[in-house]
């Protein structure tokens, strides 16, 4: 069984009230627009500073 591309999974995923996606250091706004269109719901794109620690 092969790996399902993320873009295919998004189209098959259950509808959510809010989708949270990680944001790349250099955002590709066309990809962001496609995700919003594909999910047909509210999307939040987040990015951390890289200085956080899960062990804190």
Backbone as CSV, one residue per row, in Angstrom:
resi,resn,N_x,N_y,N_z,CA_x,CA_y,CA_z,C_x,C_y,C_z
1,UNK,0.849,-1.181,0.000,0.000,0.000,0.000,0.895,1.245,0.000
2,UNK,0.666,2.154,-0.936,1.491,3.345,-1.070,1.073,4.463,-0.133
3,UNK,1.894,5.464,-0.087,1.623,6.643,0.725,0.636,7.543,0.000
4,UNK,-0.345,8.058,0.726,-1.340,8.966,0.158,-0.784,10.379,0.216
5,UNK,-0.735,11.083,-0.926,-0.266,12.477,-0.892,-1.169,13.335,0.003
6,UNK,-0.557,14.283,0.699,-1.308,15.146,1.617,-2.481,15.826,0.916
7,UNK,-2.276,16.301,-0.304,-3.341,16.998,-1.028,-4.538,16.075,-1.296
8,UNK,-4.297,14.783,-1.518,-5.397,13.829,-1.709,-6.119,13.569,-0.389
9,UNK,-5.347,13.463,0.693,-5.949,13.226,2.001,-6.858,14.388,2.401
10,UNK,-6.440,15.606,2.151,-7.232,16.786,2.514,-8.614,16.713,1.888
11,UNK,-8.688,16.307,0.641,-9.984,16.224,-0.042,-10.873,15.131,0.543
12,UNK,-10.261,14.089,1.105,-11.033,12.971,1.658,-11.282,13.093,3.157
13,UNK,-10.626,14.030,3.814,-10.746,14.178,5.270,-12.140,14.674,5.651
14,UNK,-12.609,14.302,6.838,-13.902,14.809,7.308,-13.881,16.335,7.433
15,UNK,-15.031,16.957,7.225,-15.158,18.411,7.359,-14.901,18.812,8.811
16,UNK,-14.100,19.830,9.016,-13.796,20.332,10.361,-14.256,21.778,10.478
17,UNK,-14.509,22.215,11.710,-14.847,23.620,11.939,-13.612,24.492,11.792
18,UNK,-12.450,23.947,12.160,-11.197,24.683,12.089,-10.075,23.719,11.729
19,UNK,-9.312,24.071,10.720,-8.130,23.298,10.328,-6.902,24.110,10.702
20,UNK,-5.917,23.458,11.334,-4.686,24.136,11.726,-3.542,23.490,10.954
21,UNK,-2.829,24.309,10.199,-1.723,23.842,9.373,-0.446,24.563,9.772
22,UNK,0.671,23.869,9.670,1.970,24.492,9.880,2.320,25.382,8.704
23,UNK,3.024,26.436,8.977,3.414,27.395,7.953,4.918,27.322,7.744
24,UNK,5.345,27.213,6.516,6.758,27.146,6.168,7.431,28.503,6.378
25,UNK,8.747,28.526,6.560,9.448,29.810,6.719,9.230,30.748,5.523
26,UNK,9.156,30.202,4.330,8.856,30.982,3.124,7.507,30.507,2.598
27,UNK,6.403,31.103,3.047,5.070,30.612,2.677,4.814,30.672,1.170
28,UNK,4.180,29.621,0.670,3.724,29.565,-0.714,2.223,29.871,-0.670
29,UNK,1.856,31.093,-0.980,0.468,31.519,-0.812,-0.485,30.827,-1.762
30,UNK,0.002,30.298,-2.872,-0.858,29.529,-3.773,-1.250,28.208,-3.099
31,UNK,-0.309,27.579,-2.420,-0.612,26.350,-1.681,-1.603,26.653,-0.559
32,UNK,-1.405,27.756,0.129,-2.318,28.153,1.202,-3.732,28.343,0.651
33,UNK,-3.853,29.032,-0.469,-5.174,29.231,-1.076,-5.812,27.901,-1.456
34,UNK,-5.018,26.980,-2.010,-5.559,25.669,-2.399,-6.046,24.891,-1.180
35,UNK,-5.322,24.976,-0.050,-5.764,24.293,1.171,-7.091,24.854,1.669
36,UNK,-7.220,26.165,1.657,-8.473,26.787,2.094,-9.618,26.347,1.173
37,UNK,-9.384,26.347,-0.121,-10.413,25.912,-1.076,-10.757,24.435,-0.901
38,UNK,-9.752,23.600,-0.719,-9.973,22.158,-0.611,-10.730,21.782,0.657
39,UNK,-10.465,22.484,1.767,-11.138,22.156,3.026,-12.509,22.792,3.126
40,UNK,-12.714,23.887,2.413,-13.992,24.613,2.443,-14.413,24.933,3.879
41,UNK,-13.423,25.308,4.699,-13.709,25.703,6.076,-12.623,26.675,6.546
42,UNK,-12.737,27.093,7.791,-11.772,28.032,8.351,-10.424,27.344,8.538
43,UNK,-9.355,28.024,8.147,-8.002,27.494,8.295,-7.142,28.490,9.055
44,UNK,-6.321,27.962,9.952,-5.352,28.781,10.667,-3.974,28.230,10.318
45,UNK,-3.084,29.117,9.927,-1.724,28.729,9.584,-0.801,29.265,10.666
46,UNK,-0.027,28.373,11.273,0.804,28.750,12.414,2.272,28.432,12.143
47,UNK,3.123,29.178,12.796,4.563,28.947,12.696,5.186,29.343,14.024
48,UNK,6.100,28.528,14.505,6.753,28.874,15.767,8.121,29.492,15.496
49,UNK,8.732,29.980,16.541,10.035,30.639,16.409,11.180,29.650,16.325
50,UNK,10.901,28.379,16.669,11.959,27.386,16.704,12.715,27.379,18.008
51,UNK,12.329,28.244,18.929,13.010,28.346,20.220,12.225,27.690,21.349
52,UNK,11.028,27.176,21.047,10.222,26.517,22.065,10.791,25.148,22.371
53,UNK,10.465,24.641,23.531,10.908,23.304,23.910,9.717,22.535,24.484
54,UNK,9.486,21.345,23.929,8.400,20.491,24.432,8.718,19.970,25.824
55,UNK,9.952,20.078,26.250,10.347,19.599,27.572,10.151,20.640,28.666
56,UNK,9.763,21.845,28.285,9.612,22.930,29.258,8.503,22.647,30.245
